[in-house]
C-alpha cells in the first residue's frame, strides 16, 4: 500500500507535492478562525473567520493586542 492520493486541486490550483506550500492561501481557506499572534500577544494576521467572530475589519485587528478583545470580566 502506498500513500493516499493527493486531492487534484488545492486552494491555489493544482497541487505539486514537490513544490512550496502557499501558507497564505492555506490560512485564508481554513474553515476555522486562525490567527498569527506574536509572542507578546499582538495580532500579526487573522483570517476572515476570526474577523467575523470579533465583528471587526482586518485593519481594526492586526497590530492590536489580543487582550483588547477580551471582555473586562475575562481579563486578569
N, C-alpha and C positions, 0 to 999 in steps of 0.2 A: 504494500500500500504506500502511496506517496502522500505528499501534502495535498490538502484540499485545493481545488482550483480557485483562483482569484476571481472576483466579480469582473465582468468585462469593462466596467467603467467606474471611475472614482469621481469625486467632486470636481476635479479639474479635467476630466476626459479619460481617455484610455489609461489603464494602469500599466506602468512599466516597472516590474519588480526590481530591475537593476538601477532605476533612476532615483532621483531625490524625491522626498515626500514634501508636498506643499503644505506646511503646517498651518499657514493662514487659511487655506481652503478647508482643511480638516476642522480648525477652530470655528470657522463660520458655519459649517454644515452640521455641527453637533446638535442633536435633538435636545440636549440638556443645557442648562446655564453653565458656562465655562468662562472663567476669568483668569487672567495672569496678574498676580499681585506681587509686589516687591517684598523683600524681607521685612521692611518697616510698615507693611500694610497698605501701601498705595496701589490703586488700580493702575496697571500698565496697559491692559486691554480687557475688553469684555465683549462677549458675543451678544447677538440680538436677544437671546432668551434672558440673559442677565439684565439687560436694559429694560425689557418688558417687566420682569419681576420687580425692578426698582422704580419703574414708571419714569425713567429718565432717559435723556439722549446720551450718546457716547461722549459728547463734549462736557456734559454735566457729571460724568462718572470718572473718566480717565483723568488721572492726576490727583484725585481726591482719596482720602483715607477711607478704608472700609468702615472705620468707626463712625464716619459721617452719616452712614446709612442705618445705623442701629437706633432702635427706639431707646429713649433715655432710661427706661426701666431695665433694658437689657445690657447697658454698658456697665463697666466696672471702674 
